[in-house]
Amino acid sequence: ATPFPFAASGNMGRRFARPKPHQTRARCPGPTTGPFALMAIYHFSAKMISRSTGRSAVAAAAYRTAERIEDHRQGLEHDYSNRTGVLSSEILVPEGTPDSMKDRATLWNAVEAVERRKDAQLAREVTVALPHELDDAQRGDLVRSFAQTAFVDRGMIADVALHAPGKEGDQRNHHAHIMLTTRSIGADGFEGKDRSWNSKELLEDWRESWADHANSYLREIEAAREIDHRSLEAQRDEKLDLKEQAYERGDDRAAQELEIEAVELDRDPLPDIGWKAWGMERRGIQTAAGDLWREARGRLEDVRELVSGLRERFADTYARVRDVAEQSLGGLAEALRGADFTALKETNDYVREQEREAERSAEKERDIGIDRERGHSL
């Protein structure tokens, strides 16, 4: 058993499959519409795999894909072939890349060989949370589409591994690891490093692009929620502004739902405890960073429980108000059905005749007044 949801990995030898036309709907583990729908979760992180921290690109690739790969530079064999939980893995390459680079062992050994510095940045690793509302084929197609657009079209080689949730963790925790090369690739192998790939602006573009890609798939299956790359504080402030606008236009139900969503966002994000602490926790060694993560996770679950209770009470109250209104309207309709409205019609006709008589009298008085004024003027 592992204390963290990202602890699962492995390989079943399957490749990503593009969904067929009849697979546009997701097979969801829970409701995707209505007030009790599970929220899609946003997570996007990017980190460097550096030699200065004692890491190896070959070892990282073997671990992420649950394969056995020999590290030529160190003379070591990294064997993770017995790991479970890796649903699929795939290498995406730019046009003109040598076919040999489509082999995982060749690729990452070439990366290790071309980097001579002891503090070399070997690869960039991107981790994304995948929407649980999608099925495996849709999640695979989503990751491939994003990696191709964001990374491969820019000149990077992307080594993608799709992971299933851990058996002991949150069963919605589908995620993917994408290892990226840091050098451009040509027909003869790796070339120079493109420093623009390290810019903060590009990282922010990737974060937003991932949200856009994922939301396009969520809209396709008509999921209840979408993901948002912005900070929790920015999202919460927006919900509160929208709540005030709903109250101003008299939509109390929408305002109450927006307030519940704001409560759901009123929390701290889960802390990033670092790969060393993750590794120790996976081996059953409790760490201070792991304790912080578990504490934050507990607060998150408390918020979710609170929000779930608020939504249940809100839905129950709304249903009761609706039932009372329907019963009241139904009783009124039944009372009016077959009633004699003759007296009401006679009264209405009498009132209208009195109004017309008053109008005629007022018009006559105006005419007399006009005649008198004309007499004085003559």
C-alpha positions as CSV (number, residue, x, y, z in Angstrom):
1,A,0.0,0.0,0.0
2,T,1.2,3.5,-0.8
3,P,0.2,6.7,1.1
4,F,0.1,8.9,-2.0
5,P,-2.1,8.7,-5.1
6,F,0.8,9.1,-7.5
7,A,2.5,5.9,-6.3
8,A,1.1,3.6,-9.0
9,S,2.9,2.7,-12.2
10,G,3.5,-0.3,-14.4
11,N,3.0,-1.5,-18.0
12,M,0.4,-3.6,-19.7
13,G,1.9,-3.3,-23.1
14,R,-1.0,-1.3,-24.6
15,R,-0.7,1.7,-26.9
16,F,-2.9,4.8,-26.9
17,A,-6.0,4.2,-29.0
18,R,-7.8,7.1,-30.8
19,P,-11.5,6.9,-29.8
20,K,-14.0,5.7,-32.3
21,P,-17.0,7.9,-33.3
22,H,-19.3,5.9,-31.0
23,Q,-17.0,6.6,-28.0
24,T,-17.8,10.2,-27.7
25,R,-19.5,9.6,-24.3
26,A,-17.4,8.8,-21.3
27,R,-18.0,5.8,-19.1
28,C,-17.9,7.7,-15.8
29,P,-17.5,6.2,-12.3
30,G,-19.9,8.8,-10.9
31,P,-22.5,11.5,-12.0
32,T,-21.3,14.0,-14.5
33,T,-24.3,16.4,-14.3
34,G,-26.3,17.9,-11.6
35,P,-25.4,19.3,-8.1
36,F,-23.7,16.1,-7.0
37,A,-21.3,15.7,-10.0
38,L,-17.6,15.1,-9.1
39,M,-15.4,18.0,-10.0
40,A,-12.7,17.7,-12.7
41,I,-9.3,18.4,-11.0
42,Y,-6.6,20.6,-12.5
43,H,-2.9,19.7,-12.0
44,F,0.0,20.7,-14.1
45,S,3.6,20.6,-12.9
46,A,6.9,20.9,-14.8
47,K,10.3,20.0,-13.3
48,M,13.8,19.5,-14.6
49,I,15.6,16.1,-14.2
50,S,19.1,17.2,-13.5
51,R,22.3,15.3,-13.0
52,S,23.4,17.6,-10.2
53,T,20.7,16.1,-8.0
54,G,21.9,12.6,-8.7
55,R,19.1,11.8,-11.2
56,S,19.3,9.9,-14.5
57,A,17.1,10.3,-17.5
58,V,17.4,6.6,-18.3
59,A,16.3,5.6,-14.7
60,A,13.4,8.1,-14.8
61,A,12.2,6.8,-18.2
62,A,12.4,3.2,-17.0
63,Y,10.5,4.0,-13.8
64,R,7.8,6.0,-15.5
65,T,7.1,3.4,-18.2
66,A,7.8,0.3,-16.0
67,E,10.5,-1.1,-18.3
68,R,13.9,-2.5,-18.0
69,I,16.5,-0.2,-19.5
70,E,20.3,-0.4,-19.4
71,D,22.1,2.8,-18.5
72,H,25.3,2.8,-20.7
73,R,26.9,5.8,-19.0
74,Q,26.7,4.4,-15.5
75,G,26.8,0.7,-16.4
76,L,23.6,0.1,-14.5
77,E,20.4,-1.7,-15.3
78,H,17.2,-0.1,-14.2
79,D,14.5,-2.7,-14.0
80,Y,11.0,-1.7,-13.1
81,S,9.2,-4.2,-15.3
82,N,7.3,-5.7,-12.4
83,R,5.6,-2.4,-11.5
84,T,1.8,-2.2,-12.1
85,G,-0.4,0.7,-13.0
86,V,1.1,2.0,-16.3
87,L,-1.7,1.7,-18.8
88,S,0.3,2.8,-21.9
89,S,3.4,4.5,-23.1
90,E,4.4,6.2,-26.3
91,I,7.2,8.3,-27.8
92,L,6.2,11.2,-30.0
93,V,8.9,12.8,-32.2
94,P,9.1,15.8,-34.5
95,E,9.3,15.4,-38.3
96,G,12.8,14.4,-39.4
97,T,13.8,12.6,-36.2
98,P,15.9,9.5,-36.8
99,D,13.8,6.3,-36.4
100,S,16.3,5.1,-33.7
101,M,15.1,7.8,-31.4
102,K,11.7,6.1,-31.2
103,D,13.2,3.4,-29.1
104,R,13.2,4.4,-25.4
105,A,16.5,2.9,-24.4
106,T,18.3,4.5,-27.4
107,L,16.6,7.8,-26.9
108,W,17.5,8.4,-23.2
109,N,21.0,6.9,-23.5
110,A,21.6,9.3,-26.3
111,V,20.4,12.1,-24.0
112,E,22.9,11.0,-21.3
113,A,25.7,10.8,-23.8
114,V,25.3,14.2,-25.3
115,E,25.2,15.9,-21.9
116,R,28.8,16.2,-20.6
117,R,28.4,18.6,-17.6
118,K,28.0,17.1,-14.1
119,D,25.2,19.6,-13.5
120,A,23.5,19.0,-16.9
121,Q,19.7,19.4,-17.2
122,L,18.8,16.1,-18.8
123,A,15.1,16.3,-19.4
124,R,12.0,18.1,-18.4
125,E,9.1,16.2,-16.8
126,V,5.5,17.4,-17.0
127,T,2.9,15.7,-14.9
128,V,-0.8,16.3,-15.6
129,A,-4.0,15.1,-13.8
130,L,-6.4,13.5,-16.3
131,P,-10.1,14.0,-16.1
132,H,-11.8,11.0,-14.4
133,E,-14.9,11.7,-16.5
134,L,-13.2,10.4,-19.6
135,D,-12.5,6.8,-20.5
136,D,-9.0,5.4,-21.0
137,A,-9.1,5.9,-24.8
138,Q,-10.2,9.5,-24.5
139,R,-7.6,10.3,-21.9
140,G,-4.9,8.8,-24.1
141,D,-6.1,10.8,-27.1
142,L,-6.2,14.0,-24.9
143,V,-2.6,13.6,-23.7
144,R,-1.3,12.8,-27.2
145,S,-3.1,15.8,-28.7
146,F,-1.7,18.1,-26.0
147,A,1.9,16.8,-26.2
148,Q,1.9,17.0,-29.9
149,T,0.7,20.6,-30.0
150,A,2.6,22.0,-27.0
151,F,5.9,20.1,-27.2
152,V,6.5,18.0,-30.3
153,D,5.5,20.7,-32.8
154,R,8.0,23.0,-31.0
155,G,10.8,20.5,-31.6
156,M,10.9,18.3,-28.5
157,I,10.7,14.5,-28.2
158,A,7.9,13.5,-25.8
159,D,7.9,10.2,-23.9
160,V,4.4,9.8,-22.5
161,A,3.2,7.4,-19.9
162,L,-0.4,7.1,-18.8
163,H,-0.9,6.0,-15.2
164,A,-4.0,4.5,-13.5
165,P,-5.0,5.5,-10.0
166,G,-3.3,3.6,-7.2
167,K,-5.3,0.7,-5.6
168,E,-5.2,2.4,-2.2
169,G,-5.7,6.0,-3.3
170,D,-8.4,8.2,-4.9
171,Q,-9.8,6.2,-7.8
172,R,-10.2,9.4,-9.8
173,N,-6.5,10.0,-9.8
174,H,-5.7,9.3,-13.5
175,H,-2.5,11.1,-14.5
176,A,0.2,11.2,-17.1
177,H,4.0,11.7,-17.0
178,I,5.6,13.4,-20.1
179,M,9.4,13.4,-20.3
180,L,10.7,15.9,-22.7
181,T,14.1,16.4,-24.3
182,T,15.9,19.7,-23.8
183,R,17.7,19.8,-27.1
184,S,16.4,20.2,-30.6
185,I,16.8,17.1,-32.8
186,G,18.0,16.8,-36.4
187,A,18.8,14.0,-38.9
188,D,22.2,13.4,-37.3
189,G,21.0,13.5,-33.7
190,F,20.7,16.1,-30.9
191,E,21.7,19.6,-31.6
192,G,21.8,22.8,-29.4
193,K,19.6,23.6,-26.5
194,D,16.7,26.0,-27.1
195,R,16.7,28.3,-24.0
196,S,13.3,29.7,-24.9
197,W,11.8,26.4,-23.7
198,N,12.8,27.5,-20.2
199,S,10.8,30.8,-20.2
200,K,8.2,31.4,-17.6
201,E,5.9,32.8,-20.3
202,L,6.0,29.5,-22.2
203,L,5.3,27.6,-19.0
204,E,2.2,29.7,-18.3
205,D,1.1,29.1,-21.9
206,W,1.5,25.4,-21.4
207,R,-0.6,25.5,-18.2
208,E,-3.4,27.4,-19.9
209,S,-3.2,25.2,-23.0
210,W,-3.6,22.1,-20.9
211,A,-6.8,23.5,-19.4
212,D,-8.1,24.4,-22.9
213,H,-7.3,20.9,-24.3
214,A,-8.9,19.1,-21.3
215,N,-12.0,21.3,-21.3
216,S,-12.6,20.7,-25.0
217,Y,-12.9,17.0,-24.2
218,L,-15.0,17.6,-21.1
219,R,-17.4,19.7,-23.2
220,E,-17.6,16.9,-25.7
221,I,-19.1,14.6,-23.1
222,E,-21.2,17.4,-21.5
223,A,-19.4,17.1,-18.2
224,A,-20.8,19.2,-15.4
225,R,-17.5,21.0,-14.6
226,E,-14.4,22.2,-16.4
227,I,-10.9,22.7,-15.1
228,D,-9.2,26.1,-14.5
229,H,-5.5,26.8,-14.6
230,R,-5.8,30.0,-12.5
231,S,-5.0,30.2,-8.8
232,L,-7.7,29.1,-6.3
233,E,-7.9,32.7,-5.0
234,A,-8.6,34.1,-8.5
235,Q,-11.3,31.5,-9.2
236,R,-12.9,32.2,-5.8
237,D,-13.0,36.0,-6.4
238,E,-14.7,35.4,-9.7
239,K,-17.4,33.2,-8.2
240,L,-18.1,35.8,-5.5
241,D,-18.4,38.5,-8.2
242,L,-20.8,36.3,-10.2
243,K,-22.8,35.6,-7.1
244,E,-23.4,39.4,-6.5
245,Q,-24.5,39.7,-10.2
246,A,-26.9,36.9,-9.7
247,Y,-28.5,38.5,-6.7
248,E,-28.8,41.8,-8.5
249,R,-30.8,40.2,-11.3
250,G,-32.9,38.3,-8.8
251,D,-31.6,34.8,-9.5
252,D,-31.3,33.6,-5.9
253,R,-30.8,29.9,-6.8
254,A,-27.8,30.7,-9.1
255,A,-26.3,33.0,-6.4
256,Q,-26.5,30.3,-3.7
257,E,-24.8,27.7,-6.0
258,L,-22.1,30.3,-6.8
259,E,-21.6,30.9,-3.1
260,I,-21.2,27.1,-2.6
261,E,-18.6,27.0,-5.4
262,A,-16.7,29.9,-3.7
263,V,-16.6,27.9,-0.4
264,E,-15.2,24.9,-2.3
265,L,-12.3,27.2,-3.5
266,D,-11.6,28.7,-0.1
267,R,-8.6,26.5,0.7
268,D,-4.9,26.2,0.2
269,P,-3.5,24.1,-2.7
270,L,-1.9,20.8,-2.0
271,P,1.8,21.3,-1.3
272,D,4.5,20.0,-3.6
273,I,6.8,17.9,-1.4
274,G,9.5,17.0,-3.9
275,W,10.5,13.8,-5.5
276,K,12.9,12.7,-2.7
277,A,10.1,12.8,-0.1
278,W,7.7,11.0,-2.6
279,G,10.3,8.3,-3.0
280,M,10.7,7.8,0.8
281,E,7.0,7.8,1.4
282,R,6.6,5.1,-1.3
283,R,9.1,3.0,0.6
284,G,7.1,3.4,3.7
285,I,9.3,6.0,5.4
286,Q,7.2,8.8,6.9
287,T,8.5,12.3,6.2
288,A,7.8,15.8,7.6
289,A,6.9,17.0,4.0
290,G,4.6,14.0,3.7
291,D,2.9,14.9,7.0
292,L,2.3,18.4,5.6
293,W,0.8,16.9,2.4
294,R,-1.5,14.6,4.5
295,E,-2.6,17.5,6.6
296,A,-3.5,19.6,3.6
297,R,-5.2,16.6,2.0
298,G,-7.3,16.2,5.1
299,R,-8.4,19.9,5.0
300,L,-9.3,19.4,1.3
301,E,-11.5,16.4,2.2
302,D,-13.1,18.5,5.0
303,V,-13.9,21.2,2.5
304,R,-15.3,18.7,0.0
305,E,-17.5,17.1,2.7
306,L,-18.8,20.6,3.7
307,V,-19.6,21.5,0.1
308,S,-21.3,18.1,-0.5
309,G,-23.5,18.8,2.6
310,L,-24.3,22.3,1.4
311,R,-25.3,21.1,-2.0
312,E,-27.5,18.3,-0.5
313,R,-29.3,20.8,1.8
314,F,-29.6,23.3,-1.1
315,A,-31.1,20.7,-3.4
316,D,-33.5,19.5,-0.7
317,T,-34.7,23.0,0.1
318,Y,-35.2,23.8,-3.6
319,A,-37.2,20.6,-4.1
320,R,-39.4,21.4,-1.1
321,V,-40.1,24.9,-2.3
322,R,-40.9,23.6,-5.8
323,D,-43.3,21.0,-4.4
324,V,-45.1,23.5,-2.3
325,A,-45.4,25.9,-5.2
326,E,-46.7,23.1,-7.5
327,Q,-49.2,21.9,-4.9
328,S,-50.4,25.5,-4.3
329,L,-50.9,26.1,-8.0
330,G,-52.5,22.8,-8.5
331,G,-55.0,23.5,-5.7
332,L,-55.8,26.9,-7.1
333,A,-56.4,25.4,-10.6
334,E,-58.7,22.7,-9.1
335,A,-60.7,25.3,-7.2
336,L,-61.2,27.4,-10.3
337,R,-62.1,24.5,-12.5
338,G,-65.9,24.5,-13.2
339,A,-66.6,27.7,-11.1
340,D,-69.4,30.2,-12.1
341,F,-67.7,33.4,-13.3
342,T,-71.0,35.1,-14.3
343,A,-71.1,37.5,-11.4
344,L,-67.4,38.3,-11.8
345,K,-68.0,39.1,-15.5
346,E,-71.0,41.3,-14.7
347,T,-68.9,43.2,-12.1
348,N,-66.1,43.6,-14.5
349,D,-68.4,45.0,-17.2
350,Y,-70.0,47.4,-14.7
351,V,-66.5,48.8,-13.7
352,R,-65.5,49.2,-17.3
353,E,-68.8,51.1,-18.1
354,Q,-68.2,53.4,-15.1
355,E,-64.7,54.1,-16.3
356,R,-66.0,55.0,-19.8
357,E,-68.7,57.3,-18.3
358,A,-66.0,59.1,-16.2
359,E,-63.9,59.6,-19.4
360,R,-66.9,61.1,-21.3
361,S,-67.7,63.5,-18.4
362,A,-64.1,64.7,-18.2
363,E,-64.0,65.2,-22.0
364,K,-67.3,67.2,-21.8
365,E,-65.9,69.4,-19.0
366,R,-62.8,70.1,-21.1
367,D,-64.9,71.2,-24.1
368,I,-67.0,73.6,-21.9
369,G,-63.8,75.1,-20.5
370,I,-62.4,75.7,-24.0
371,D,-65.6,77.4,-25.1
372,R,-65.5,79.8,-22.1
373,E,-61.9,80.7,-22.8
374,R,-62.8,81.6,-26.4
375,G,-65.7,83.8,-25.2
376,H,-63.4,85.8,-23.0
377,S,-60.9,86.2,-25.8
378,L,-63.6,87.7,-28.1
